[in-house]
Amino acid sequence: MNSTPLNDEAADKDVGRSTDQAPIWNSIASEILDSLVNSETSAVQVPKLSHVLAERLRGQIISGKLRVGQNLPAESELLNVFKVSRPTLREALRILEAEGLVSVGRGTRSGAEIRMPTVERATQYAAMVLASGGATMLEIHLARMLLEPPLTMLLVGEENRSVVDQLRECVSRQEQALHKKKYQDALALINRFHEVLICGSGNMVLTLLVGMLHLLSQSTSSFLVEGSTDEKANLHSNMAKTISAYKRLVDLLEAGDGAAAEKFWSNYMQRALTFLERTGLGAQRLRYQSVGS
């Protein structure tokens, strides 16, 4: 099957591309087209053609062959190149748009714009998987126990001063929220403290993990502020102890004592684990709440 070139002058004008990109586009189109042909002629059962096309385009985006900010050719040109129906092409683009990998403009003359995959979208999907699978607050805490104590040692030093300052500011805001009995705000800031602690490492993998834990923990812990007057009194007392521990950790980090910070945080996390098990809070299943809801 032969493909139509992607670099005719009119198309370049429509999508704002320079003609020196033509060899790149032709190569990409040829690669995708070959994979579509192979899928159609395979003897084994294959996914819908729109899913195959979306998968191939996704691979080109993730690999960097299609760069963020670039535009795909106009719909009419893509139809001519890939030899697929308009519904198939539009479904493929809708899949990629739902994944945040393209932005599809209204009308057929403007090609879809390539977007960057985001940690936030990956976090939301992973959080949905854990919540639907029945993961618990105890499991979140155990994950934090494995990650956080060793990372505290990495935050010692002048080069990490800004991270420690963020932690100090977080503690200060926690104290203010607790003093005003704004428990929901205090809970949000407690979760924020853990987020800053891990993200301060600068490790992208850990940033993805902590984003997922933050989203789930924030959604799940909200039920704690819905109790009776006595329950809220206990919540106030426990929050005060928690914030005191956070403040002590920041003190150790500011003093540059990484070994003491790691030991203190490991002991604190162990005490928190015992609390979750003793009160039954650890068995609370995680809740998922979409961003902005």
C-alpha positions in Angstrom: 0.0 0.0 0.0 1.4 3.4 -1.0 1.1 6.5 1.1 0.6 10.1 0.0 3.4 12.5 1.0 2.7 14.6 4.0 4.6 17.7 2.9 2.6 19.4 0.2 2.7 23.1 0.3 -1.0 23.6 1.2 -0.9 21.2 4.1 2.3 22.8 5.5 0.5 26.1 5.5 -2.6 24.7 7.2 -0.7 23.2 10.1 2.1 25.7 10.5 4.9 23.3 9.6 8.1 24.1 7.7 9.0 21.9 4.7 12.3 20.9 6.3 10.2 18.6 8.6 8.9 16.7 5.6 11.4 13.8 5.7 10.5 13.2 9.4 6.8 13.2 8.8 7.1 10.9 5.8 9.2 8.4 7.8 6.7 8.4 10.7 3.8 8.0 8.4 5.4 5.2 6.5 6.2 3.4 9.8 2.7 3.7 11.1 1.2 2.7 7.8 3.3 -0.4 7.6 2.1 -1.5 11.1 -1.5 -0.9 10.1 -1.1 -3.1 7.0 0.5 -5.8 9.1 -2.3 -5.7 11.5 -4.9 -6.0 8.8 -3.2 -9.1 7.3 -2.3 -10.9 10.5 -3.7 -14.3 10.9 -4.4 -13.8 14.6 -7.1 -11.7 16.1 -6.2 -8.0 16.4 -7.6 -4.9 18.1 -9.9 -2.5 16.3 -8.0 -0.5 13.7 -8.6 2.7 15.5 -6.9 1.3 18.6 -4.0 0.1 16.5 -3.6 3.6 14.9 -3.8 5.2 18.3 -1.2 2.8 19.7 1.2 3.6 16.8 0.8 7.4 17.1 1.2 7.1 20.9 4.5 5.3 20.4 5.7 8.1 18.1 4.8 10.7 20.8 6.4 8.9 23.7 9.6 8.2 21.7 9.8 11.9 20.9 9.6 11.4 17.1 6.4 13.5 17.3 7.5 16.5 19.4 5.4 18.4 21.9 3.8 21.5 20.4 3.9 20.1 16.8 0.7 19.6 14.9 -0.4 16.5 13.1 -1.4 17.1 9.5 -5.0 18.0 8.8 -7.7 15.3 9.0 -8.1 15.1 5.2 -4.4 14.5 4.8 -4.3 11.8 7.5 -7.2 10.0 5.9 -5.3 10.0 2.6 -2.1 8.8 4.2 -3.4 6.0 6.5 -6.2 4.8 4.2 -8.7 4.5 7.0 -12.2 5.8 7.4 -13.0 9.1 9.0 -14.7 7.4 12.0 -11.7 5.2 12.6 -9.3 8.2 12.5 -11.5 10.3 14.8 -11.8 7.5 17.3 -8.0 7.1 17.3 -7.6 10.8 18.0 -10.3 10.7 20.7 -8.4 7.9 22.4 -5.2 10.0 22.4 -7.1 13.1 23.5 -8.5 11.2 26.5 -5.0 10.2 27.4 -3.9 13.9 27.2 -1.5 13.2 24.4 -3.1 15.4 21.8 -5.4 18.4 21.7 -8.0 18.1 18.9 -9.2 21.5 17.6 -12.6 22.0 16.1 -12.7 21.7 12.4 -10.8 19.6 9.9 -8.2 22.1 8.7 -6.3 22.3 12.0 -4.3 19.2 12.9 -4.3 17.8 16.4 -1.5 19.4 18.6 0.9 17.0 20.3 0.9 17.2 24.1 3.2 15.9 26.8 2.2 13.0 29.0 1.7 14.3 32.6 2.4 12.9 36.0 -1.0 14.2 37.2 -2.9 12.1 34.6 -0.8 9.0 35.4 -1.4 9.6 39.1 -5.1 9.8 38.7 -5.3 6.5 36.7 -3.1 4.6 39.2 -5.1 5.9 42.1 -8.3 4.6 40.5 -6.7 1.2 40.1 -5.7 1.0 43.8 -9.0 2.3 45.0 -11.0 -0.1 42.9 -8.8 -2.9 44.0 -9.6 -2.4 47.7 -6.2 -1.0 48.9 -6.3 0.4 52.4 -4.9 3.3 54.5 -2.5 0.8 56.1 -1.0 0.0 52.7 -0.4 3.7 52.0 1.4 4.0 55.3 3.5 0.9 54.7 4.6 2.4 51.4 5.5 5.6 53.1 7.5 3.7 55.7 9.6 2.2 53.0 10.2 5.4 51.2 10.4 8.3 53.6 13.0 7.5 56.3 15.9 6.8 53.9 15.0 9.9 51.9 15.3 12.2 54.9 19.1 11.8 54.8 19.0 13.2 51.2 17.5 16.4 52.4 20.4 17.4 54.6 22.7 20.1 53.1 22.5 23.7 51.8 21.5 22.5 48.3 18.3 21.1 49.8 17.5 24.2 51.9 14.5 25.2 49.8 12.9 21.8 50.4 13.4 22.1 54.2 12.0 25.6 54.0 8.9 24.2 52.3 8.5 21.6 55.0 8.9 24.3 57.7 6.2 26.4 56.0 3.9 23.4 55.8 4.3 22.8 59.5 3.5 26.4 60.3 0.4 26.3 58.2 -0.7 23.0 59.9 -0.4 24.6 63.3 -2.5 27.6 62.2 -5.2 25.3 60.7 -5.3 23.2 63.8 -5.5 26.3 66.1 -8.5 27.5 64.1 -10.0 23.9 64.2 -10.0 23.8 60.4 -9.4 20.0 60.4 -9.9 19.5 56.7 -7.2 22.1 55.9 -4.9 20.5 58.5 -5.3 17.1 56.9 -4.6 18.5 53.5 -1.4 20.1 54.8 -0.4 16.9 56.6 -0.6 15.1 53.3 1.2 17.9 51.6 4.1 17.4 54.1 4.6 13.8 52.9 4.4 15.0 49.3 7.1 17.6 49.8 9.3 15.2 51.8 9.4 12.6 49.0 9.3 14.9 46.0 12.3 16.8 47.5 14.4 13.9 46.3 13.9 15.1 42.7 13.3 11.5 41.6 10.5 11.4 38.9 9.5 7.8 39.7 9.1 8.7 43.4 7.2 11.9 42.4 4.7 9.7 40.5 4.3 7.3 43.4 3.8 10.1 46.0 1.3 11.9 43.8 -0.8 8.8 43.7 -0.5 8.3 47.5 -1.4 11.9 48.1 -4.5 11.8 46.0 -5.8 8.7 47.7 -4.8 9.7 51.2 -6.5 13.1 50.7 -9.7 11.6 49.5 -9.8 8.9 52.2 -8.8 10.8 55.3 -11.6 13.4 54.8 -14.0 11.0 56.6 -12.0 11.7 59.8 -13.5 15.2 60.2 -17.1 13.8 60.0 -17.2 12.4 63.5 -18.9 13.3 66.7 -17.7 16.0 69.2 -15.7 13.5 71.1 -14.2 12.0 68.0 -13.1 15.5 66.9 -11.5 16.1 70.2 -9.5 12.9 69.8 -8.7 14.0 66.2 -7.4 17.4 67.5 -5.2 15.7 70.0 -3.7 13.2 67.5 -3.1 16.0 65.0 -1.2 18.0 67.5 1.0 15.0 68.2 1.5 14.5 64.5 2.4 18.1 63.8 4.8 18.1 66.8 6.6 15.1 65.2 6.8 16.9 61.8 8.3 20.0 63.5 10.9 17.8 65.2 11.9 16.3 61.9 12.3 19.7 60.3 14.5 20.8 63.3 16.8 17.8 62.7 17.0 18.5 59.0 17.8 22.2 59.6 20.5 21.1 62.0 22.1 18.9 59.3 21.8 15.7 61.3 20.7 13.2 58.6 21.3 10.1 60.7 19.2 11.4 63.6 16.5 12.5 61.2 16.3 9.1 59.6 16.2 7.3 62.9 13.5 9.7 64.3 11.3 9.4 61.3 11.6 5.6 61.2 10.5 5.4 64.8 7.7 7.9 64.3 6.4 6.0 61.3 6.5 2.8 63.3 4.4 4.4 66.1 1.9 5.7 63.5 1.6 2.1 62.1 0.8 0.8 65.6 -1.8 3.5 66.0 -3.5 2.6 62.6 -3.6 -1.0 63.6 -4.9 -0.4 67.1 -7.7 1.9 66.1 -8.7 0.0 63.0 -8.2 3.1 60.8 -5.6 1.2 58.8 -8.4 -1.1 57.5 -10.2 1.9 56.0 -10.4 1.3 52.2 -9.1 4.0 50.0 -11.6 6.3 48.3 -11.0 7.9 44.9 -12.1 11.4 44.3 -11.5 12.9 40.9 -9.6 16.2 40.8 -11.8 19.2 40.9 -14.9 17.2 42.2 
